[in-house]
Amino acid sequence: MARTQLNFAAAPQAVPALRPPRVARSAPKWRLGALGFGYIAALADALAIIAAALATTLLRIALFGGGLDGLRTGFDIGLVVAVLVVLAELHNGGYAPARYAYKSGQFARTFPLWNLTALGALALGVAMRADGGYPRGGLALFYLLGLASLALTRRAIAEGLSALLSRGLAPRRRVAMVGFEDAIAELPAGVDNDGAEVVCHFALRESESFFLEDLKLAVAAIRLHRPDDVIVALPWSRADLVDTCVAALTKLPIAVHLGLGGPLNGLSRVEIAEVGAVRGLTVTRRPLGALQLFEKRAFDLVVAATALALLSPLLLAVAALIRLDGPGPILFRQKRYGLNQEPFRIFKFRTMRALDDGAVVRQATRADARITRLGAHLRRLSIDELPQLLNVLIGDMSIVGPRPHALAHDQLYVEKLARYARRHNVRPGITGWAQVRGHRGEITDDSAMLARLDHDLYYVDNWSLWLDLKIVAMTALSRRAHANAY
């Protein structure tokens, strides 16, 4: 649909009567609405889970024998879990088309939901002996097949929604913008993405004598265009104009939103919250909630303990080689900042002849003369970082998180970069999102640190157990994660 733009920057003049926009003759007669999409997405989730349960039962019968009577038990388990998953998503608004806007994020969205609902239901069934004799191995296989089936189904739904939107078979959310022209220009680009489109915007003159006249015309035009949402782009400092504009727009059967202008545009999450009796705008939140802290700590303990048990022969061999390689301690300990900028001692295998830990710490560079011959191999393979598994068990570090820097470097960049201190809102990690994306090694200029900081803050703001698993896998398998290891 063609966009309508009314600009009243010039003197008032006669404006032709606005008529409701006509639908082109070539437009599809049938379109999938948001409610219909929600039904299809919910049904697809349920069928995917039940299909995974039946497939698990058939596979068990094929491998270990047994009659087809077990299909009834498998169906019942799948149905219970499917109902719980669908109810949880309905409660969280998970079947809105906007949740399927990003095709690549469906697994990350599915993983925590599946853990909380499916595993909880299975654990309850086992505890109450309501599994009908279903073997524990079958339940574990159902967990894996169900997760894969649900994630793939959601990816397919997202692909289908994208195809429908491109063909005009699914309605985009229609958005109108009202406000000062410069304030509208400050709003972030990209409203036309993710199933939304701007159908019209109206620039209001700031002069009080013209503001009410322009607003009445804008309200009349919006009533004719019938958008789903209106974004008000006015400076929040002009509370009188914001109140007047909102009061006029609330008379229309549409959703009204106050646009975030200026510095608020850069915030990743903004929401209204109640703290006691006070309502306020939340611009930052705790990086991890209580349940997320428990999940991450449990993940850290399991991975660190398992890795130490499996790698203990390698760790002992490396310690012996360092002792034979020359004088000096086996472990290098250096003070770093951790969670909430609390200092701790990090453990690493000694790879240098120098043991800097003061106000001046020189970064390691390529072909650094301070690095020992054995240390060069340890650093290239990142084996020197393995003693930090002890830091994870102690609780100073996590398996995944922003890499901790020497105190001298931290103090330098805290002064230079306003956002830098936010890296310390989670525990530092042995590996991190910045490292697996190739941002490791020597910091040669501020732009290199900014790139690393952007990745670290993305991790802080978007943590999930799935993201931790992804980073661990990339650390082990991706060459990019070790590109600048020296």
N, C-alpha and C positions, 0 to 999 in steps of 0.2 A: 504494500500500500504506500502511496506517495506520502511523504511527510509534509506536515503543515507547519509553517514558521511565520509567526506574527511578530514583527519588530516595531516597537513604538518609540524608537529613539528619535524619530523626526516628530514634527508637530502633528497633532491629531488630524486625521482626515477620514473621509467617509470610507467605511469598510463594507464590502459587499456581504450580503447575508450568507451565512455559512449553512450548508446543507449536510445531512449525514452522508459519509462517504459511500459511494456505490461499489458494490462488489463486482469485480471483473467477470465477464461471462465465462472466461476460461478457468475460473477458480473451481476446485473440486467441490462437488455437492456433498461429499461425506468427509467428515473430519473426526479424528479421535479426540475426545475431550479428556480433561484431567481426571475426572471420576472414572471414566472408562479405562483410561490407562492404569489407574490405581488398581482396579479389579483385575486387569490382565497381569500386572506385575505381581500382585499377591497370589493369584492362582498359579502363576509360573513358579514362584518360590515353593509353594506347597507341593506341586507336582514334582519338582526337582528333588525335594527332600524324600518324598514317598518313593520315587523311582530309585533313589540311592539306597534306601532301606531294602527294597525288593531285590535290587541287583546284588546287594551284600548277601542276602539270604540265598539267592540262586547260586552265587559263587561258592558259598560255604557248602551247599548241597553237592555241587559238582566236584568239589575237592575232597570232601570228607564223607559224602553219602548222606542218606536220610530222605524222608518223604517230603512231598510238597506241602504237607500240613504246616511246616514252619513258615510258609509264606504269610499265613494269617498273623503270626507273631511279628514278623518283619513289617507287615503293613500297619499293624497297631502302633509299633514303636515309631515308624515314620510319620504316622498321622498325628501322634501326640507332639512330637518335636515340631512338625510343620505348623500346627496350631499355635504353639508357643512362639515360634519365630515370627509368624504373621502378626500375632497380637502385639509383640514387642515392636515391630516395625510400624504398625498402625499407630501405636502410642507415641512414637517418635517422629511421625510424619515421613516415614521412610519410603513411601510409595508415591510421593510427589514427583512429577516429571523432572524437577530441578535436581533431585538426587541421582538421576541417571544421565545428567548432562556430561559428566566426565567418564568416558569409557575406560580409561586406564586406572581409575580409582575404585573400581567395583570390588576387587579382591580385598583391598585395605578396608573398605567399608563393611565387607561381609565377615571378615575374620573375627573381630571382637564380638559381633552379634552372635555368631555361631558358637564361640566359646562360652558365652554367658548363658545362652538358651539351650543349645543342644547338649553340651556337656553337663549342664545343671540338670536337665531332664533325665539324661542317662544315669547320672550319679544317684539321683533320687529313686529311679526305677530299680537300680541294683540294691540300694540300701533297703528298699521296701520289698525286695524279692518279687518285683512286679515284672520281671523280664521274661517270665515264662520259660526259664531254662535256656535262654539265649546265651551262647558262649561269650566270654569276655573278649576273645579275639574278634568275634563278629562285631561287637560294639565298637572296638577300636577301628576296624575296617570301615564301619558305617560312618564314624567320625571323619575319616579321610575322604571317603567317597562323597559324603554329604557336603563337606566343605567345597570340594572341587566342583560338584554338580551345581551347588547354589551360586558359586562365584561365576562359573561359566554361563549359567542361565542369565544372571544379571548383566554380564558383559553383552550377551546376545540381545537382551532387552534394550540396553543402551545403544547398541548398534542399530537396532530396529527403530528406536525413537529418532535417532539422527537421520536415518533414511526418510522417515515420515515427515520430519521437519523440512528437509531439503525439497520434498515434493509437495509441500503445502497440505499434507494430509493430517497434520497435527497442529492445532492452533498455537501460535506463539503468544506469550503473555504480552499484552499491549500496554505500553507505558507512555505517559505524557509527562512533560517537564514544565514547571512554572517557576519563574523567579527572575532575578536580575540576570542580564545577559552574561556578565563576567562571572557570576556565581555558577551559572549553568556550564560555562566553559571550564570551570575548575573541577567539575565532577569527573571521576575517572571514566576513561573510554571503555567500551566493551559492554554497554547495556544491551546491544543488539546480539549478544551471544547467549548461549545457554537457554535457548527457547524463549527469549524476550526480544522485543523490538520497540524502538521509540516511534510512535505513530505521529506525534506532534509535540512541539514545544512552543511556549509563549513567553516572550521577554516582557517583563513589567518595568515601567519607568519608576525611578526611585522617588521622584517628586511626589509629595503627599497629595497634591491636588490632582495628579493623574493616576496615582496608584489604585484607588478604589474603582475608577472608571475602567482601567485596564483589567483589573481582577474580575469585574463583572463580565466583561467580554470573554475573558479566558474561561471562566466557569461555564458560560453558555456554550462555548465551543467544545469544551471537554464533555459536556452533557451530550452533545451531538456525536462526538467521536466514540464515546462509550469505552474508554480504556479500562484495563483491570487495575492499574496502579497509577498514582500521580506522585512524582518526586518534587518536593518543594525546595528550590535552590535559593535560599535567602540567608544572609549572614545571621548567625545566632545572636549576635550582639544587638540586632534590631528586633527585640522581642515583641514590640508592638506590631510590626508588620508581619512577623511570623504568626502571631496569634490571629490577626485579621485574616490572613490567607488560609490558615488551617480551618478556622471557623467557617469560611465560605466553602471550602472544599468538602468538609464533612457532611454537607447537605446532599452530596452525591453518593450513590451506592458503589463506592470504589474504595480501595485501600490507599491511604495517604501516608507518605514517608517523608521525613525531614532529611534532605541530602546532607552528607558530611562534607563540608568544605575545608579548605586549607590543610593544616597539619593532620586533621583527623582522617584524611584520605589514605594516609600511609599505614594506618592501623589494620592489623589482620583480622581482628574480631572486635566488634562493638555491639553491645547489647544492654538492655535495661535490666537492672537488678535491684532487689530490695535488700538492704542491710538494716535489720531491725525495722524501724518505722520510716527509714529514709530510703527514698528511691533515687537512683543515680544511674549515670551512663558508665558502664564498665568498659574501659579501654584496654585493660590488660587483665589477665586472670592467672591463677596459679597454674603453672605449666602442667602439673599432674595432680589429679584428684587422689583421694585415699585409695580407691580400688586400683587406679593406675599405678600408684606407688607400690602397692603390694604386688601387682603383676610384674613390674619391672624388677623389683628386688628379688622376687622368686626366680625370674629368668636369669638374673645375674648370678645368684647362688648356684643354681643348677649348672649353668654353663661353666662358671669358674671352677667349681669343684670337679666336674667331669673332665675339663681340659687339664687341670693339674694332675689328676690321676692318670690320664692317658699320656700326657707329655712328660711325666716325671723322669723317665730314662733320658730323654733329650735334654731336659733342664740340668740333670746331673752331669751329663757329658759336656755340655757347654760350660758349666761351672768349672769343670776340671781343665778344659782347654784354656779358659781365661787365666786360671792359676798358672798354667804352664807357659802361657804366652808372655808373661812379664810381671813385674811387681805391681802391687796395687790391689784394691779390694775387688771381689767378684761382682758385687752389686754396687751400682752408682745410685746414690740417694740425693735427691734435689727437692727443695721446697717449691711447691706449686699451690695455686689457689684452687679450691674445690667448690662444692655447693655453698652458696651464700658467701662466697669469697673467704671461706675459712681455710687457712693454710694446712697442708699435710705434706708428708714426705713420699715422693713417688719412687718406686723401685724400677730399676732397669739394669740389664747386664752392662758392665763397663765396656765401652767400645772406644774410649779416648784416653789419651795420656793426661789430659786436663780434667779437673773436676770442679768447674766453675759453679758457684752457688752464692753469688754476692750481688752487689748493686749493679755490676756490669757482667752480663753473660753474653758471650759471643756465639752467634748462631753457627751451626754446622753448615759448611758449604761443600760443593762438589770438589772432590780431590783434596779435602781438608787434611793438612799435614798432622793434625792432632789425632786423627783416627788411626787405630792400630790395624795391622794387617788382618787379624782375625775379626776385629770390629767392623771392618768394611763389609765382610760377608754377612755378619750378623745383622747389620743395618739394612743391607740390600734385601734380605729375606724377612725383615721385621722381627727376627727372633729376639732381638734385644728388648722388645716390649713385653715379652711373655711374663717376666716377674710381676708385672702389674696385675696379674690374676690374684696375687696376694692382696693388693690394694682393693680389689673388688670384694674379696671375702671380708676384709676388715670393714668395708663400708665407705671408704674414701672415694672410690671410683665405681663406674659401671662398665659393663662390656661395651656399650655403645653410648656415645655422648660427644660433646665438643672436646677436642684434644686440649689438655692443660698446657699452658705455656709457662716458661720461667717467670718468676715474679718480676724481674726487671722488664721483661717484654710486656707483661700484663699492665704494669704501672704506666708504661709509655703509651699504650694504645687506649687505655681508659681515658687518658687526657685528650687524645686525638679524636676518638670516635665515640659519639654520644651513646650509641647502642651497644658498645662493646661489653659493658658489664652484665648485660642480659645473658651472656654465655654462661654465667655462673648461677643461673636459675635452676639448673639441673646438675647432677653429678657429671664430672668429666668422664670421658670414655677412653678405652684402649684403642678403639677405632671410632670413626664418625662419618656422618654424611658428607662433610667437606672432603675427607680423606679419600673415600671411595669414588668421589667425583673428580679426583685428580688435584685437589688443592692441599698439597702437603709439601714439606721441604722448606727451603729457605724463603723468608719473606723479603723480597727485594725492594718493594715500594708499597705505598699505602693502598694502591689498587689491588694488589695481591691479597692484602689483609682484608679488604672490603669484600672480595669474592669469597674468601673463607668465612668471613663473618655472616654474609648473607646465607650461606648454606647451614652454618651452625644455628642461626636463628630460625631458619625454616624447620630444622629438627626440633628445636625447643617448642615451636608453636604447633607442630603437626605430629607429635609423638604418637606412635602406636606400637603394639607388640609386633605387628606385621612389619613395620618399618625397621625395627631392630633386627628381625630375622633376615630381612632383605639386605641390610647393611652387612651383617655377619657373612652372608653368602657371597656378597660382592667382594668383601675383604679377602675371602679365601679363593675366589675364582677369577676375579677381574684383574687384568694386567694394569688397568688404569689406576687401581688402588695402590700400586707399588711403583708407579712411574717415576716419582721423584724421591724415592727412598735412598738416601746417601748420608 
